[in-house]
């Protein structure tokens, strides 16, 4: 597995003034470890993640299964092996009030969920846009395995991704980072 997926903490920054969504992941020391750029005008989302901005080494693919985005499922594929790692599926109706996703294994069985921290804060965010940062949890059963917390900044999207509570490594870091990109991309479209 690529060494970029070894960290317990990442900072995801979405470039604000770009035609296509550009996402940069930094390790705890502030070094760029992953780069992604959304393709413009794609009917079906196809996001590629690279080891750096030169885009010479692709490490991960995030591909939508269908065109409609309401309850879309996104396969996460290891680019080196071509094998599916798992998937993320947005819960359409549930996500109207509060963002909610299912984490799926290779055979599409639900193994966890990703959700906004609080229904009340989620509703306030819908009306106050960027003034209340988002906070998401990933859980496997009752065990919290990741925390994705947006920094307050009305001008730039930054998401802290923390896997440190996942001491048993139940969540594949590649799935967690794909979740971060999808949240940043969805937030970018809603802003």
Residue frames relative to the residue before (quaternion, step in Angstrom):
aa qw qx qy qz dx dy dz
X 1.0000 0.0000 0.0000 0.0000 0.00 0.00 0.00
X 0.5862 -0.5957 0.4248 0.3478 3.55 -1.09 0.77
X 0.5186 -0.6698 0.4333 0.3078 3.63 -0.91 0.88
X 0.5312 0.6352 -0.4109 0.3815 3.62 1.18 -0.32
X 0.6914 0.4775 -0.2723 0.4690 3.60 1.21 -0.43
X 0.5062 0.6954 -0.3898 0.3291 3.61 1.24 0.27
X 0.6110 0.6094 -0.3477 0.3665 3.61 1.16 -0.38
X 0.4451 -0.6734 0.5250 0.2696 3.52 -1.29 0.47
X 0.7879 0.1923 -0.1065 0.5752 3.58 1.22 -0.41
X 0.0381 -0.7746 0.6309 -0.0217 3.52 -1.14 0.85
X 0.2020 -0.7126 0.6469 0.1815 3.51 -1.33 0.35
X 0.1601 -0.7756 0.6075 0.0614 3.56 -0.74 1.12
X 0.0516 -0.7816 0.6216 0.0085 3.56 -0.86 1.02
X 0.2021 -0.7527 0.6158 0.1156 3.55 -0.93 0.96
X 0.4171 -0.7002 0.5221 0.2515 3.55 -0.81 1.03
X 0.3940 -0.7689 0.4635 0.1969 3.54 -0.71 1.12
X 0.8089 0.2629 -0.1285 0.5099 3.58 0.67 -1.04
X 0.4475 0.6316 -0.5067 0.3796 3.56 0.46 1.26
X 0.5442 -0.6256 0.4435 0.3402 3.58 -1.05 0.73
X 0.7455 0.2570 -0.1531 0.5956 3.58 1.02 -0.84
X 0.5498 -0.6060 0.4510 0.3565 3.58 -1.13 0.59
X 0.0536 -0.7793 0.6243 0.0090 3.57 -0.81 1.03
X 0.0842 -0.8082 0.5826 -0.0155 3.54 -0.81 1.09
X 0.0730 -0.7890 0.6099 0.0140 3.56 -0.91 0.96
X 0.1869 -0.7633 0.6118 0.0901 3.55 -0.98 0.97
X 0.1237 -0.7849 0.6058 0.0401 3.54 -0.93 0.99
X 0.4436 -0.6708 0.5239 0.2807 3.58 -1.11 0.73
X 0.7339 -0.4326 0.2686 0.4495 3.64 -1.22 0.10
X 0.6792 0.4697 -0.3059 0.4739 3.63 1.13 -0.46
X 0.5883 -0.6084 0.3553 0.3969 3.61 1.27 0.00
X 0.4886 0.6570 -0.4292 0.3813 3.59 1.29 0.18
X 0.4685 -0.6595 0.5115 0.2896 3.58 -0.99 0.88
X 0.0629 -0.8255 0.5608 0.0101 3.60 -0.73 1.05
X 0.7933 0.0863 -0.0494 0.6007 3.62 1.19 -0.44
X 0.0855 -0.7788 0.6207 0.0299 3.54 -1.18 0.67
X 0.0059 0.7926 -0.6094 0.0191 3.56 -1.04 0.78
X 0.0703 -0.7785 0.6231 0.0257 3.52 -1.16 0.69
X 0.3754 -0.7216 0.5396 0.2174 3.57 -0.77 1.07
X 0.3978 -0.6802 0.5567 0.2632 3.54 -1.06 0.73
X 0.4207 -0.7168 0.5028 0.2372 3.54 -0.95 0.93
X 0.8632 0.1825 -0.1290 0.4528 3.52 -1.32 0.53
X 0.3955 0.6771 -0.5158 0.3451 3.59 1.01 0.81
X 0.4127 -0.7027 0.5209 0.2541 3.57 -0.88 0.93
X 0.7570 0.2179 -0.1266 0.6028 3.55 1.09 -0.74
X 0.4792 -0.7012 0.4510 0.2744 3.58 -0.65 1.16
X 0.0611 0.7640 -0.6360 0.0899 3.56 -0.94 1.00
X 0.0199 0.8263 -0.5571 0.0802 3.56 -0.02 1.33
X 0.1540 -0.7789 0.6048 0.0615 3.56 -0.89 0.99
X 0.1842 -0.7667 0.6090 0.0861 3.55 -1.06 0.85
X 0.1472 -0.8073 0.5711 0.0197 3.55 -0.88 1.05
X 0.6016 -0.5812 0.4151 0.3576 3.54 -1.28 0.39
X 0.7969 -0.0346 -0.0008 0.6031 3.62 1.23 -0.33
X 0.7178 -0.4809 0.3031 0.4021 3.58 -1.30 0.09
X 0.5593 0.5930 -0.4040 0.4151 3.61 1.20 -0.23
X 0.2760 -0.8151 0.4601 0.2183 3.58 1.35 -0.33
X 0.3465 0.7493 -0.4970 0.2673 3.59 1.04 0.73
X 0.7817 0.2282 -0.1350 0.5645 3.60 1.11 -0.61
X 0.1908 -0.7731 0.5989 0.0854 3.56 -0.43 1.27
X 0.1457 -0.8261 0.5420 0.0507 3.57 -0.84 0.99
X 0.8128 0.0874 -0.0032 0.5759 3.58 1.15 -0.53
X 0.1355 -0.7584 0.6318 0.0859 3.57 -1.20 0.70
X 0.0958 -0.7473 0.6554 0.0538 3.54 -1.12 0.79
X 0.0266 0.8390 -0.5357 0.0918 3.55 -0.34 1.28
X 0.3900 -0.7035 0.5488 0.2276 3.54 -0.89 1.02
X 0.4355 -0.7027 0.5011 0.2559 3.58 -1.03 0.77
X 0.8041 0.1288 -0.0534 0.5778 3.57 1.07 -0.66
X 0.6285 -0.5524 0.4019 0.3721 3.53 -1.30 0.27
X 0.6773 0.4939 -0.2997 0.4555 3.59 0.87 -0.94
X 0.3359 -0.8012 0.4783 0.1287 3.55 -0.78 1.11
X 0.4591 0.7382 -0.4298 0.2440 3.62 1.20 -0.34
X 0.7878 0.0195 0.0031 0.6157 3.60 0.86 -0.93
X 0.1131 0.8596 -0.4894 0.0937 3.52 1.03 0.87
X 0.2185 -0.7194 0.6422 0.1492 3.51 -1.27 0.61
X 0.1528 -0.7874 0.5958 0.0408 3.54 -1.00 0.93
X 0.2758 -0.7488 0.5813 0.1591 3.56 -0.72 1.08
X 0.2021 -0.7463 0.6234 0.1165 3.55 -1.07 0.83
X 0.0584 -0.8268 0.5566 -0.0563 3.55 -0.57 1.27
X 0.4001 -0.6750 0.5656 0.2537 3.57 -1.01 0.86
X 0.3912 -0.7610 0.4679 0.2210 3.60 -0.51 1.16
X 0.6276 0.5560 -0.3454 0.4214 3.61 1.06 -0.66
X 0.7829 0.3103 -0.1582 0.5155 3.58 0.95 -0.85
X 0.3861 -0.7219 0.4834 0.3100 3.59 1.17 -0.53
X 0.5547 0.6271 -0.3799 0.3932 3.58 1.29 0.09
X 0.4877 -0.6408 0.5165 0.2910 3.51 -1.12 0.81
X 0.3038 -0.7539 0.5622 0.1525 3.56 -0.98 0.96
X 0.7162 -0.2768 0.2473 0.5909 3.52 1.11 -0.83
X 0.3151 -0.7386 0.5568 0.2125 3.55 -1.23 -0.39
X 0.2494 -0.7126 0.6322 0.1741 3.50 -1.38 0.29
X 0.0605 -0.8024 0.5937 -0.0006 3.57 -0.84 1.00
X 0.3499 -0.7411 0.5410 0.1887 3.53 -0.75 1.12
X 0.3155 -0.7223 0.5825 0.1986 3.55 -0.98 0.86
X 0.4095 -0.7964 0.3980 0.1993 3.52 -0.02 1.43
X 0.7698 0.3529 -0.2156 0.4863 3.60 0.39 -1.17
X 0.6437 0.5242 -0.3303 0.4492 3.59 0.95 -0.79
X 0.6798 0.5153 -0.2897 0.4341 3.61 1.08 -0.69
X 0.4698 0.6575 -0.4639 0.3631 3.61 1.20 -0.03
X 0.7602 0.3463 -0.1910 0.5154 3.58 0.90 -0.90
X 0.7840 -0.0277 0.0647 0.6167 3.55 1.03 -0.82
X 0.4916 -0.6738 0.4604 0.3040 3.58 -0.78 1.03
X 0.0937 0.7806 -0.6099 0.0994 3.54 -0.91 1.00
X 0.0430 -0.7871 0.6143 -0.0354 3.54 -0.93 1.02
X 0.3023 -0.7025 0.6043 0.2234 3.55 -1.30 0.40
X 0.2917 -0.7074 0.6166 0.1854 3.54 -1.14 0.77
X 0.1199 -0.8155 0.5658 0.0226 3.57 -0.70 1.13
X 0.4268 -0.6738 0.5322 0.2838 3.57 -1.15 0.61
X 0.7844 -0.3429 0.2341 0.4608 3.59 -1.31 -0.11
X 0.7477 0.3673 -0.2141 0.5101 3.61 1.04 -0.71
X 0.5606 -0.6565 0.3390 0.3739 3.59 1.31 0.43
X 0.3973 0.6646 -0.5213 0.3589 3.59 1.10 0.58
X 0.4754 -0.6664 0.4924 0.2957 3.59 -0.99 0.85
X 0.0640 -0.8139 0.5774 0.0065 3.58 -0.76 1.07
X 0.8106 -0.0053 0.0134 0.5854 3.57 1.23 -0.31
X 0.2463 -0.7626 0.5684 0.1864 3.51 -1.29 -0.06
X 0.2527 -0.7179 0.6369 0.1229 3.49 -1.34 0.60
X 0.1396 0.8122 -0.5487 0.1406 3.58 -0.68 1.04
X 0.5618 -0.5707 0.4754 0.3643 3.52 -1.27 0.50
X 0.6350 -0.6188 0.3367 0.3171 3.53 -1.05 0.89
X 0.8341 0.0504 0.0498 0.5470 3.58 0.79 -0.96
X 0.4880 -0.6636 0.4835 0.2961 3.57 -0.90 0.91
X 0.6550 0.5271 -0.3127 0.4420 3.61 0.93 -0.88
X 0.6873 0.4564 -0.2795 0.4910 3.58 0.89 -0.92
X 0.6053 0.5538 -0.3551 0.4481 3.59 1.05 -0.70
X 0.6605 0.4951 -0.3081 0.4729 3.60 0.94 -0.84
X 0.6402 0.5124 -0.3264 0.4702 3.60 0.97 -0.80
X 0.6291 0.5439 -0.3326 0.4447 3.60 1.01 -0.80
X 0.6118 0.5664 -0.3514 0.4259 3.58 1.04 -0.73
X 0.7461 0.3936 -0.2055 0.4961 3.58 1.12 -0.72
X 0.7661 0.3583 -0.1861 0.5001 3.60 1.07 -0.68
X 0.3951 -0.7706 0.4312 0.2533 3.60 1.33 0.33
X 0.8738 -0.1118 0.0865 0.4652 3.59 -0.78 -1.02
X 0.5394 0.6724 -0.3967 0.3157 3.60 1.16 -0.01
X 0.7182 0.2733 -0.2278 0.5980 3.59 1.27 -0.15
X 0.3552 -0.7616 0.4963 0.2178 3.61 -0.39 1.18
X 0.4541 -0.6798 0.5091 0.2692 3.54 -1.15 0.71
X 0.0718 -0.7607 0.6436 0.0453 3.52 -1.25 0.60
X 0.0693 -0.8042 0.5903 -0.0096 3.55 -0.79 1.08
X 0.1849 -0.7400 0.6333 0.1310 3.51 -1.26 0.54
X 0.1799 -0.7154 0.6567 0.1567 3.53 -1.24 0.55
X 0.0280 -0.8046 0.5928 -0.0192 3.55 -0.80 1.05
X 0.1832 -0.6947 0.6810 0.1416 3.49 -1.33 0.56
X 0.7780 -0.0600 -0.0066 0.6254 3.57 -0.15 1.24
X 0.7742 -0.2734 0.2316 0.5217 3.57 -0.73 -1.07
X 0.5884 0.5974 -0.3586 0.4102 3.59 1.27 -0.16
X 0.3010 -0.7362 0.5807 0.1736 3.56 -0.79 1.07
X 0.1251 -0.8307 0.5418 0.0275 3.58 -0.69 1.12
X 0.8037 0.0521 -0.0454 0.5910 3.60 1.23 -0.20
X 0.1699 -0.7439 0.6399 0.0910 3.50 -1.29 0.59
X 0.0687 -0.7804 0.6214 0.0101 3.58 -0.81 1.02
X 0.0281 0.8389 -0.5343 0.1003 3.53 -0.27 1.31
X 0.3342 -0.7489 0.5451 0.1743 3.55 -0.75 1.11
X 0.4045 -0.6749 0.5608 0.2575 3.57 -1.07 0.80
X 0.4629 -0.6465 0.5135 0.3226 3.57 -1.09 0.63
X 0.3362 0.6827 -0.5893 0.2712 3.53 -0.66 1.19
X 0.2808 -0.8013 0.4996 0.1718 3.63 -0.27 1.17
X 0.7060 0.4747 -0.2608 0.4563 3.61 1.23 -0.29
X 0.7933 0.1645 -0.0872 0.5796 3.61 1.19 -0.38
X 0.3453 -0.7233 0.5597 0.2106 3.56 -1.08 0.77
X 0.0944 0.7696 -0.6235 0.0999 3.55 -0.72 1.15
X 0.0821 -0.8051 0.5874 -0.0093 3.55 -0.86 1.04
X 0.2393 -0.7462 0.6069 0.1325 3.57 -0.76 1.08
X 0.1126 -0.7880 0.6046 0.0285 3.55 -0.78 1.08
X 0.0327 -0.8261 0.5597 -0.0571 3.55 -0.55 1.22
X 0.1037 -0.8011 0.5893 0.0125 3.56 -0.67 1.22
X 0.3825 0.7871 -0.4418 0.1976 3.62 1.26 -0.05
X 0.6452 0.5186 -0.3383 0.4476 3.62 1.12 -0.49
X 0.6055 0.5481 -0.3382 0.4675 3.60 1.32 -0.22
X 0.0391 -0.8592 0.5101 -0.0017 3.57 0.58 1.17
X 0.6995 0.4454 -0.2698 0.4894 3.61 1.16 -0.49
X 0.3779 -0.7604 0.4518 0.2735 3.60 1.32 0.11
X 0.1611 0.8095 -0.5411 0.1613 3.56 0.86 1.00
X 0.7268 0.3778 -0.2179 0.5306 3.57 1.11 -0.73
X 0.3962 -0.6847 0.5612 0.2434 3.55 -0.82 1.03
X 0.4937 -0.6902 0.4458 0.2846 3.59 -0.69 1.13
X 0.6079 0.5689 -0.3573 0.4233 3.60 1.06 -0.66
X 0.6367 0.4991 -0.3227 0.4913 3.60 1.07 -0.72
X 0.6551 0.5209 -0.3093 0.4514 3.59 0.95 -0.86
X 0.6777 0.4712 -0.2912 0.4837 3.59 0.99 -0.81
X 0.6016 0.5326 -0.3524 0.4797 3.59 1.10 -0.65
X 0.6170 0.5351 -0.3403 0.4661 3.59 1.04 -0.75
X 0.6385 0.5329 -0.3229 0.4518 3.59 0.98 -0.82
X 0.6577 0.4992 -0.3069 0.4734 3.59 0.94 -0.88
X 0.6700 0.4978 -0.3113 0.4543 3.59 0.89 -0.89
X 0.6371 0.5129 -0.3311 0.4706 3.60 0.99 -0.76
X 0.6662 0.4929 -0.3000 0.4725 3.59 0.95 -0.86
X 0.6539 0.5063 -0.3145 0.4660 3.60 1.01 -0.77
X 0.6568 0.4940 -0.3087 0.4787 3.60 0.94 -0.86
X 0.6428 0.5112 -0.3134 0.4767 3.59 0.95 -0.87
X 0.6358 0.5409 -0.3223 0.4464 3.59 1.02 -0.80
X 0.6724 0.4781 -0.2958 0.4815 3.59 1.01 -0.77
X 0.6885 0.4871 -0.2871 0.4542 3.58 1.07 -0.72
X 0.6035 0.5883 -0.3606 0.3996 3.61 1.16 -0.52
